Amino acid sequence: MILASSATRIGLSGMQAAQTRLNVTAHNVANVQTEGFQRQRVEQTANAETGGVTARVTQPESATGQNVDALVEDMVEQKMAKNTYLANLQTVKTEQEMMGNLLDIQA
């Protein structure tokens, strides 16, 4: 079994968290006009043992889907999730390139 290095593990967890954030905001936007809809949020927690983050979907009791500010917040969150995903992807790519170069040097 090949274990991912810490930078790859951290990057992948960041990508997963960004995907969760994007999924939740898309769900919120799609259901904003649904009567009685309760918005969801994502709580991210740093994982001190392995590095990276853990994302958990929550549903605050006071959040309602009929709020224009909430819709704007979700749209901004989508942009942030996209940029976070791309940044973490670049981290993984860079480490993979560095490992390839190291293996080339060692060969």
A tleap script that builds the chain and sets N, CA, C and O, in Angstrom:
source leaprc.protein.ff14SB
mol = sequence {
  NMET ILE LEU ALA SER SER ALA THR ARG ILE
  GLY LEU SER GLY MET GLN ALA ALA GLN THR
  ARG LEU ASN VAL THR ALA HIE ASN VAL ALA
  ASN VAL GLN THR GLU GLY PHE GLN ARG GLN
  ARG VAL GLU GLN THR ALA ASN ALA GLU THR
  GLY GLY VAL THR ALA ARG VAL THR GLN PRO
  GLU SER ALA THR GLY GLN ASN VAL ASP ALA
  LEU VAL GLU ASP MET VAL GLU GLN LYS MET
  ALA LYS ASN THR TYR LEU ALA ASN LEU GLN
  THR VAL LYS THR GLU GLN GLU MET MET GLY
  ASN LEU LEU ASP ILE GLN CALA
}
set mol.1.N position { 0.841 -1.195 0.000 }
set mol.1.CA position { 0.000 0.000 0.000 }
set mol.1.C position { 0.877 1.247 0.000 }
set mol.1.O position { 1.797 1.364 0.809 }
set mol.2.N position { 0.594 2.170 -0.900 }
set mol.2.CA position { 1.355 3.417 -0.983 }
set mol.2.C position { 0.638 4.481 -0.166 }
set mol.2.O position { -0.536 4.774 -0.389 }
set mol.3.N position { 1.366 5.049 0.778 }
set mol.3.CA position { 0.793 6.109 1.604 }
set mol.3.C position { 1.062 7.451 0.957 }
set mol.3.O position { 2.168 7.713 0.484 }
set mol.4.N position { 0.060 8.292 0.938 }
set mol.4.CA position { 0.230 9.634 0.385 }
set mol.4.C position { 1.087 10.456 1.344 }
set mol.4.O position { 0.964 10.340 2.563 }
set mol.5.N position { 1.940 11.272 0.785 }
set mol.5.CA position { 2.757 12.141 1.632 }
set mol.5.C position { 1.874 13.186 2.290 }
set mol.5.O position { 0.708 13.351 1.933 }
set mol.6.N position { 2.446 13.885 3.250 }
set mol.6.CA position { 1.639 14.837 4.007 }
set mol.6.C position { 1.100 15.970 3.135 }
set mol.6.O position { -0.048 16.381 3.309 }
set mol.7.N position { 1.902 16.483 2.201 }
set mol.7.CA position { 1.418 17.576 1.352 }
set mol.7.C position { 0.272 17.088 0.458 }
set mol.7.O position { -0.710 17.804 0.260 }
set mol.8.N position { 0.395 15.896 -0.068 }
set mol.8.CA position { -0.682 15.346 -0.891 }
set mol.8.C position { -1.930 15.104 -0.050 }
set mol.8.O position { -3.040 15.433 -0.469 }
set mol.9.N position { -1.748 14.530 1.132 }
set mol.9.CA position { -2.878 14.261 2.028 }
set mol.9.C position { -3.587 15.558 2.410 }
set mol.9.O position { -4.816 15.624 2.419 }
set mol.10.N position { -2.813 16.574 2.720 }
set mol.10.CA position { -3.390 17.872 3.081 }
set mol.10.C position { -4.119 18.478 1.887 }
set mol.10.O position { -5.237 18.976 2.025 }
set mol.11.N position { -3.482 18.435 0.710 }
set mol.11.CA position { -4.116 18.967 -0.493 }
set mol.11.C position { -5.407 18.247 -0.838 }
set mol.11.O position { -6.403 18.879 -1.190 }
set mol.12.N position { -5.391 16.919 -0.738 }
set mol.12.CA position { -6.602 16.150 -1.048 }
set mol.12.C position { -7.725 16.433 -0.057 }
set mol.12.O position { -8.890 16.521 -0.447 }
set mol.13.N position { -7.385 16.577 1.217 }
set mol.13.CA position { -8.435 16.886 2.192 }
set mol.13.C position { -9.016 18.272 1.942 }
set mol.13.O position { -10.215 18.489 2.117 }
set mol.14.N position { -8.162 19.209 1.531 }
set mol.14.CA position { -8.645 20.546 1.177 }
set mol.14.C position { -9.548 20.523 -0.038 }
set mol.14.O position { -10.539 21.250 -0.097 }
set mol.15.N position { -9.201 19.675 -1.023 }
set mol.15.CA position { -10.040 19.540 -2.218 }
set mol.15.C position { -11.395 18.930 -1.852 }
set mol.15.O position { -12.431 19.365 -2.355 }
set mol.16.N position { -11.385 17.924 -0.978 }
set mol.16.CA position { -12.643 17.311 -0.549 }
set mol.16.C position { -13.510 18.303 0.214 }
set mol.16.O position { -14.726 18.342 0.027 }
set mol.17.N position { -12.887 19.106 1.075 }
set mol.17.CA position { -13.638 20.111 1.823 }
set mol.17.C position { -14.218 21.164 0.878 }
set mol.17.O position { -15.361 21.586 1.050 }
set mol.18.N position { -13.444 21.585 -0.107 }
set mol.18.CA position { -13.932 22.569 -1.079 }
set mol.18.C position { -15.097 21.993 -1.881 }
set mol.18.O position { -16.065 22.700 -2.160 }
set mol.19.N position { -15.013 20.715 -2.253 }
set mol.19.CA position { -16.105 20.075 -2.984 }
set mol.19.C position { -17.362 20.005 -2.120 }
set mol.19.O position { -18.468 20.214 -2.618 }
set mol.20.N position { -17.201 19.716 -0.845 }
set mol.20.CA position { -18.343 19.698 0.073 }
set mol.20.C position { -18.973 21.082 0.158 }
set mol.20.O position { -20.196 21.214 0.125 }
set mol.21.N position { -18.137 22.115 0.269 }
set mol.21.CA position { -18.653 23.494 0.326 }
set mol.21.C position { -19.407 23.846 -0.947 }
set mol.21.O position { -20.468 24.468 -0.894 }
set mol.22.N position { -18.858 23.448 -2.096 }
set mol.22.CA position { -19.524 23.717 -3.369 }
set mol.22.C position { -20.855 22.979 -3.459 }
set mol.22.O position { -21.848 23.552 -3.907 }
set mol.23.N position { -20.890 21.727 -3.043 }
set mol.23.CA position { -22.134 20.945 -3.063 }
set mol.23.C position { -23.212 21.574 -2.176 }
set mol.23.O position { -24.376 21.660 -2.567 }
set mol.24.N position { -22.814 22.009 -0.987 }
set mol.24.CA position { -23.783 22.594 -0.047 }
set mol.24.C position { -24.321 23.913 -0.578 }
set mol.24.O position { -25.523 24.166 -0.501 }
set mol.25.N position { -23.445 24.759 -1.115 }
set mol.25.CA position { -23.935 26.043 -1.629 }
set mol.25.C position { -24.809 25.838 -2.861 }
set mol.25.O position { -25.788 26.561 -3.048 }
set mol.26.N position { -24.473 24.866 -3.702 }
set mol.26.CA position { -25.322 24.577 -4.861 }
set mol.26.C position { -26.696 24.097 -4.397 }
set mol.26.O position { -27.717 24.470 -4.974 }
set mol.27.N position { -26.717 23.278 -3.366 }
set mol.27.CA position { -27.975 22.803 -2.785 }
set mol.27.C position { -28.791 23.984 -2.245 }
set mol.27.O position { -30.003 24.055 -2.451 }
set mol.28.N position { -28.123 24.898 -1.561 }
set mol.28.CA position { -28.806 26.070 -1.010 }
set mol.28.C position { -29.391 26.954 -2.105 }
set mol.28.O position { -30.531 27.405 -2.000 }
set mol.29.N position { -28.608 27.202 -3.160 }
set mol.29.CA position { -29.077 28.058 -4.257 }
set mol.29.C position { -30.243 27.394 -4.986 }
set mol.29.O position { -31.221 28.059 -5.329 }
set mol.30.N position { -30.143 26.096 -5.223 }
set mol.30.CA position { -31.195 25.382 -5.955 }
set mol.30.C position { -32.516 25.363 -5.197 }
set mol.30.O position { -33.583 25.283 -5.807 }
set mol.31.N position { -32.449 25.436 -3.885 }
set mol.31.CA position { -33.662 25.325 -3.072 }
set mol.31.C position { -34.088 26.622 -2.407 }
set mol.31.O position { -34.950 26.612 -1.529 }
set mol.32.N position { -33.493 27.746 -2.817 }
set mol.32.CA position { -33.743 29.011 -2.141 }
set mol.32.C position { -35.227 29.403 -2.159 }
set mol.32.O position { -35.695 30.064 -1.232 }
set mol.33.N position { -35.966 29.010 -3.187 }
set mol.33.CA position { -37.379 29.379 -3.266 }
set mol.33.C position { -38.321 28.278 -2.773 }
set mol.33.O position { -39.540 28.407 -2.885 }
set mol.34.N position { -37.769 27.217 -2.238 }
set mol.34.CA position { -38.588 26.134 -1.702 }
set mol.34.C position { -39.139 26.551 -0.343 }
set mol.34.O position { -38.388 26.942 0.551 }
set mol.35.N position { -40.438 26.466 -0.202 }
set mol.35.CA position { -41.080 26.875 1.044 }
set mol.35.C position { -40.600 26.000 2.202 }
set mol.35.O position { -40.607 24.772 2.115 }
set mol.36.N position { -40.186 26.651 3.276 }
set mol.36.CA position { -39.740 25.948 4.472 }
set mol.36.C position { -38.320 25.413 4.399 }
set mol.36.O position { -37.875 24.706 5.304 }
set mol.37.N position { -37.607 25.742 3.336 }
set mol.37.CA position { -36.240 25.240 3.170 }
set mol.37.C position { -35.320 25.809 4.237 }
set mol.37.O position { -35.373 27.000 4.543 }
set mol.38.N position { -34.493 24.968 4.792 }
set mol.38.CA position { -33.480 25.375 5.765 }
set mol.38.C position { -32.104 25.259 5.121 }
set mol.38.O position { -31.707 24.181 4.681 }
set mol.39.N position { -31.384 26.367 5.068 }
set mol.39.CA position { -30.050 26.372 4.470 }
set mol.39.C position { -29.102 25.463 5.241 }
set mol.39.O position { -29.266 25.230 6.438 }
set mol.40.N position { -28.121 24.964 4.530 }
set mol.40.CA position { -27.067 24.177 5.139 }
set mol.40.C position { -25.785 24.993 5.157 }
set mol.40.O position { -25.618 25.933 4.381 }
set mol.41.N position { -24.896 24.624 6.040 }
set mol.41.CA position { -23.575 25.254 6.131 }
set mol.41.C position { -22.533 24.147 6.258 }
set mol.41.O position { -22.853 22.998 6.565 }
set mol.42.N position { -21.293 24.521 6.017 }
set mol.42.CA position { -20.190 23.585 6.180 }
set mol.42.C position { -19.274 24.106 7.271 }
set mol.42.O position { -18.857 25.264 7.252 }
set mol.43.N position { -18.968 23.243 8.216 }
set mol.43.CA position { -18.001 23.574 9.256 }
set mol.43.C position { -16.727 22.811 8.956 }
set mol.43.O position { -16.745 21.589 8.811 }
set mol.44.N position { -15.620 23.533 8.862 }
set mol.44.CA position { -14.330 22.907 8.612 }
set mol.44.C position { -13.528 22.899 9.902 }
set mol.44.O position { -13.521 23.872 10.655 }
set mol.45.N position { -12.854 21.783 10.142 }
set mol.45.CA position { -12.037 21.629 11.334 }
set mol.45.C position { -10.651 21.166 10.920 }
set mol.45.O position { -10.508 20.253 10.107 }
set mol.46.N position { -9.639 21.796 11.478 }
set mol.46.CA position { -8.268 21.367 11.195 }
set mol.46.C position { -8.040 19.997 11.816 }
set mol.46.O position { -8.475 19.734 12.937 }
set mol.47.N position { -7.361 19.130 11.086 }
set mol.47.CA position { -7.039 17.806 11.570 }
set mol.47.C position { -5.577 17.818 12.017 }
set mol.47.O position { -4.666 17.703 11.198 }
set mol.48.N position { -5.370 17.959 13.314 }
set mol.48.CA position { -4.026 18.133 13.852 }
set mol.48.C position { -3.165 16.877 13.696 }
set mol.48.O position { -1.949 16.986 13.541 }
set mol.49.N position { -3.769 15.700 13.734 }
set mol.49.CA position { -2.995 14.456 13.671 }
set mol.49.C position { -2.404 14.195 12.295 }
set mol.49.O position { -1.231 13.840 12.185 }
set mol.50.N position { -3.193 14.365 11.248 }
set mol.50.CA position { -2.740 14.017 9.898 }
set mol.50.C position { -2.542 15.229 9.004 }
set mol.50.O position { -2.052 15.093 7.883 }
set mol.51.N position { -2.909 16.396 9.473 }
set mol.51.CA position { -2.865 17.586 8.637 }
set mol.51.C position { -4.135 17.682 7.817 }
set mol.51.O position { -4.927 16.740 7.780 }
set mol.52.N position { -4.331 18.786 7.174 }
set mol.52.CA position { -5.521 18.965 6.355 }
set mol.52.C position { -6.729 19.380 7.167 }
set mol.52.O position { -6.609 19.842 8.301 }
set mol.53.N position { -7.896 19.207 6.565 }
set mol.53.CA position { -9.139 19.620 7.197 }
set mol.53.C position { -10.202 18.540 7.047 }
set mol.53.O position { -10.118 17.663 6.188 }
set mol.54.N position { -11.196 18.637 7.909 }
set mol.54.CA position { -12.376 17.797 7.824 }
set mol.54.C position { -13.568 18.725 7.673 }
set mol.54.O position { -13.684 19.708 8.405 }
set mol.55.N position { -14.458 18.427 6.731 }
set mol.55.CA position { -15.645 19.255 6.497 }
set mol.55.C position { -16.880 18.491 6.936 }
set mol.55.O position { -17.034 17.304 6.650 }
set mol.56.N position { -17.766 19.205 7.644 }
set mol.56.CA position { -18.997 18.594 8.135 }
set mol.56.C position { -20.163 19.503 7.776 }
set mol.56.O position { -20.107 20.712 8.001 }
set mol.57.N position { -21.227 18.918 7.213 }
set mol.57.CA position { -22.420 19.678 6.831 }
set mol.57.C position { -23.306 19.831 8.059 }
set mol.57.O position { -23.599 18.860 8.757 }
set mol.58.N position { -23.730 21.074 8.312 }
set mol.58.CA position { -24.634 21.357 9.429 }
set mol.58.C position { -25.842 22.125 8.912 }
set mol.58.O position { -25.837 22.650 7.799 }
set mol.59.N position { -26.853 22.178 9.727 }
set mol.59.CA position { -28.056 22.922 9.368 }
set mol.59.C position { -28.470 23.765 10.570 }
set mol.59.O position { -29.166 23.288 11.465 }
set mol.60.N position { -28.032 25.031 10.579 }
set mol.60.CA position { -28.386 25.903 11.702 }
set mol.60.C position { -29.900 26.044 11.819 }
set mol.60.O position { -30.600 26.150 10.812 }
set mol.61.N position { -30.391 26.046 13.034 }
set mol.61.CA position { -31.839 26.115 13.255 }
set mol.61.C position { -32.449 27.419 12.799 }
set mol.61.O position { -33.615 27.441 12.405 }
set mol.62.N position { -31.693 28.519 12.837 }
set mol.62.CA position { -32.270 29.819 12.508 }
set mol.62.C position { -32.125 30.198 11.037 }
set mol.62.O position { -32.641 31.237 10.626 }
set mol.63.N position { -31.442 29.390 10.238 }
set mol.63.CA position { -31.197 29.749 8.830 }
set mol.63.C position { -32.418 29.434 7.980 }
set mol.63.O position { -32.936 28.317 8.015 }
set mol.64.N position { -32.875 30.418 7.220 }
set mol.64.CA position { -33.993 30.188 6.304 }
set mol.64.C position { -33.540 30.434 4.881 }
set mol.64.O position { -32.621 31.219 4.646 }
set mol.65.N position { -34.169 29.780 3.943 }
set mol.65.CA position { -33.771 29.873 2.550 }
set mol.65.C position { -34.291 31.098 1.830 }
set mol.65.O position { -33.906 31.313 0.680 }
set mol.66.N position { -35.128 31.902 2.423 }
set mol.66.CA position { -35.767 33.029 1.749 }
set mol.66.C position { -35.013 34.342 1.945 }
set mol.66.O position { -35.615 35.409 1.831 }
set mol.67.N position { -33.755 34.295 2.228 }
set mol.67.CA position { -32.984 35.478 2.551 }
set mol.67.C position { -32.068 35.841 1.381 }
set mol.67.O position { -31.249 35.023 0.961 }
set mol.68.N position { -32.200 37.066 0.850 }
set mol.68.CA position { -31.379 37.501 -0.282 }
set mol.68.C position { -29.906 37.552 0.123 }
set mol.68.O position { -29.038 37.172 -0.663 }
set mol.69.N position { -29.613 38.019 1.343 }
set mol.69.CA position { -28.228 38.053 1.811 }
set mol.69.C position { -27.634 36.648 1.842 }
set mol.69.O position { -26.458 36.467 1.524 }
set mol.70.N position { -28.426 35.666 2.219 }
set mol.70.CA position { -27.958 34.283 2.252 }
set mol.70.C position { -27.631 33.797 0.843 }
set mol.70.O position { -26.662 33.061 0.655 }
set mol.71.N position { -28.419 34.193 -0.137 }
set mol.71.CA position { -28.160 33.809 -1.516 }
set mol.71.C position { -26.838 34.412 -2.002 }
set mol.71.O position { -26.046 33.736 -2.658 }
set mol.72.N position { -26.609 35.672 -1.679 }
set mol.72.CA position { -25.353 36.322 -2.040 }
set mol.72.C position { -24.192 35.627 -1.334 }
set mol.72.O position { -23.144 35.396 -1.935 }
set mol.73.N position { -24.378 35.302 -0.083 }
set mol.73.CA position { -23.353 34.595 0.688 }
set mol.73.C position { -23.010 33.252 0.024 }
set mol.73.O position { -21.839 32.885 -0.071 }
set mol.74.N position { -24.019 32.538 -0.427 }
set mol.74.CA position { -23.785 31.255 -1.085 }
set mol.74.C position { -23.043 31.429 -2.404 }
set mol.74.O position { -22.179 30.618 -2.735 }
set mol.75.N position { -23.363 32.459 -3.150 }
set mol.75.CA position { -22.678 32.698 -4.418 }
set mol.75.C position { -21.194 33.027 -4.185 }
set mol.75.O position { -20.326 32.552 -4.917 }
set mol.76.N position { -20.917 33.832 -3.173 }
set mol.76.CA position { -19.531 34.154 -2.827 }
set mol.76.C position { -18.817 32.892 -2.343 }
set mol.76.O position { -17.664 32.652 -2.701 }
set mol.77.N position { -19.493 32.100 -1.540 }
set mol.77.CA position { -18.916 30.856 -1.028 }
set mol.77.C position { -18.559 29.905 -2.167 }
set mol.77.O position { -17.556 29.196 -2.086 }
set mol.78.N position { -19.369 29.882 -3.228 }
set mol.78.CA position { -19.068 29.037 -4.381 }
set mol.78.C position { -17.756 29.458 -5.036 }
set mol.78.O position { -16.936 28.612 -5.391 }
set mol.79.N position { -17.561 30.748 -5.193 }
set mol.79.CA position { -16.310 31.258 -5.771 }
set mol.79.C position { -15.112 30.900 -4.885 }
set mol.79.O position { -14.061 30.487 -5.376 }
set mol.80.N position { -15.294 31.066 -3.579 }
set mol.80.CA position { -14.219 30.743 -2.648 }
set mol.80.C position { -13.905 29.249 -2.673 }
set mol.80.O position { -12.737 28.863 -2.631 }
set mol.81.N position { -14.927 28.414 -2.741 }
set mol.81.CA position { -14.715 26.963 -2.789 }
set mol.81.C position { -13.958 26.578 -4.050 }
set mol.81.O position { -13.059 25.738 -4.005 }
set mol.82.N position { -14.314 27.183 -5.169 }
set mol.82.CA position { -13.621 26.904 -6.432 }
set mol.82.C position { -12.147 27.269 -6.328 }
set mol.82.O position { -11.284 26.480 -6.714 }
set mol.83.N position { -11.853 28.451 -5.812 }
set mol.83.CA position { -10.471 28.900 -5.695 }
set mol.83.C position { -9.688 28.053 -4.692 }
set mol.83.O position { -8.509 27.772 -4.905 }
set mol.84.N position { -10.332 27.650 -3.612 }
set mol.84.CA position { -9.691 26.781 -2.629 }
set mol.84.C position { -9.358 25.429 -3.249 }
set mol.84.O position { -8.276 24.886 -3.028 }
set mol.85.N position { -10.293 24.892 -4.024 }
set mol.85.CA position { -10.071 23.621 -4.697 }
set mol.85.C position { -8.859 23.723 -5.629 }
set mol.85.O position { -7.981 22.861 -5.606 }
set mol.86.N position { -8.815 24.768 -6.438 }
set mol.86.CA position { -7.718 24.946 -7.387 }
set mol.86.C position { -6.377 25.119 -6.683 }
set mol.86.O position { -5.362 24.605 -7.153 }
set mol.87.N position { -6.361 25.835 -5.564 }
set mol.87.CA position { -5.118 26.024 -4.807 }
set mol.87.C position { -4.617 24.698 -4.243 }
set mol.87.O position { -3.422 24.408 -4.291 }
set mol.88.N position { -5.531 23.902 -3.713 }
set mol.88.CA position { -5.141 22.599 -3.178 }
set mol.88.C position { -4.708 21.653 -4.288 }
set mol.88.O position { -3.783 20.863 -4.100 }
set mol.89.N position { -5.361 21.721 -5.439 }
set mol.89.CA position { -4.962 20.913 -6.585 }
set mol.89.C position { -3.538 21.261 -7.008 }
set mol.89.O position { -2.750 20.371 -7.328 }
set mol.90.N position { -3.210 22.535 -7.012 }
set mol.90.CA position { -1.859 22.953 -7.379 }
set mol.90.C position { -0.832 22.437 -6.382 }
set mol.90.O position { 0.283 22.088 -6.767 }
set mol.91.N position { -1.196 22.386 -5.107 }
set mol.91.CA position { -0.302 21.831 -4.082 }
set mol.91.C position { 0.012 20.371 -4.379 }
set mol.91.O position { 1.166 19.949 -4.316 }
set mol.92.N position { -1.024 19.605 -4.704 }
set mol.92.CA position { -0.843 18.184 -5.016 }
set mol.92.C position { 0.012 18.027 -6.273 }
set mol.92.O position { 0.935 17.214 -6.301 }
set mol.93.N position { -0.294 18.800 -7.302 }
set mol.93.CA position { 0.476 18.718 -8.552 }
set mol.93.C position { 1.946 19.057 -8.323 }
set mol.93.O position { 2.832 18.375 -8.837 }
set mol.94.N position { 2.201 20.108 -7.554 }
set mol.94.CA position { 3.576 20.528 -7.300 }
set mol.94.C position { 4.347 19.457 -6.555 }
set mol.94.O position { 5.503 19.182 -6.875 }
set mol.95.N position { 3.712 18.853 -5.564 }
set mol.95.CA position { 4.406 17.802 -4.829 }
set mol.95.C position { 4.681 16.595 -5.722 }
set mol.95.O position { 5.748 15.988 -5.634 }
set mol.96.N position { 3.742 16.252 -6.565 }
set mol.96.CA position { 3.945 15.124 -7.479 }
set mol.96.C position { 5.115 15.409 -8.425 }
set mol.96.O position { 5.924 14.521 -8.696 }
set mol.97.N position { 5.205 16.633 -8.923 }
set mol.97.CA position { 6.329 17.015 -9.789 }
set mol.97.C position { 7.654 16.942 -9.031 }
set mol.97.O position { 8.661 16.472 -9.561 }
set mol.98.N position { 7.638 17.416 -7.783 }
set mol.98.CA position { 8.852 17.378 -6.973 }
set mol.98.C position { 9.285 15.940 -6.713 }
set mol.98.O position { 10.476 15.634 -6.769 }
set mol.99.N position { 8.333 15.055 -6.430 }
set mol.99.CA position { 8.662 13.648 -6.191 }
set mol.99.C position { 9.221 13.026 -7.468 }
set mol.99.O position { 10.166 12.239 -7.406 }
set mol.100.N position { 8.654 13.366 -8.619 }
set mol.100.CA position { 9.163 12.865 -9.889 }
set mol.100.C position { 10.583 13.322 -10.138 }
set mol.100.O position { 11.425 12.543 -10.582 }
set mol.101.N position { 10.848 14.583 -9.854 }
set mol.101.CA position { 12.206 15.115 -10.025 }
set mol.101.C position { 13.170 14.443 -9.073 }
set mol.101.O position { 14.303 14.144 -9.450 }
set mol.102.N position { 12.742 14.201 -7.848 }
set mol.102.CA position { 13.609 13.532 -6.867 }
set mol.102.C position { 13.928 12.114 -7.325 }
set mol.102.O position { 15.069 11.664 -7.219 }
set mol.103.N position { 12.928 11.417 -7.830 }
set mol.103.CA position { 13.171 10.060 -8.322 }
set mol.103.C position { 14.110 10.063 -9.529 }
set mol.103.O position { 14.935 9.162 -9.677 }
set mol.104.N position { 13.985 11.066 -10.383 }
set mol.104.CA position { 14.881 11.184 -11.532 }
set mol.104.C position { 16.317 11.404 -11.066 }
set mol.104.O position { 17.250 10.843 -11.642 }
set mol.105.N position { 16.498 12.208 -10.038 }
set mol.105.CA position { 17.842 12.483 -9.512 }
set mol.105.C position { 18.435 11.222 -8.892 }
set mol.105.O position { 19.616 10.925 -9.071 }
set mol.106.N position { 17.594 10.481 -8.159 }
set mol.106.CA position { 18.061 9.272 -7.486 }
set mol.106.C position { 18.353 8.130 -8.454 }
set mol.106.O position { 19.113 7.223 -8.116 }
set mol.107.N position { 17.772 8.155 -9.637 }
set mol.107.CA position { 17.946 7.041 -10.604 }
set mol.107.C position { 19.247 7.058 -11.316 }
set mol.107.O position { 19.509 6.186 -12.143 }
savepdb mol mol.pdb
quit
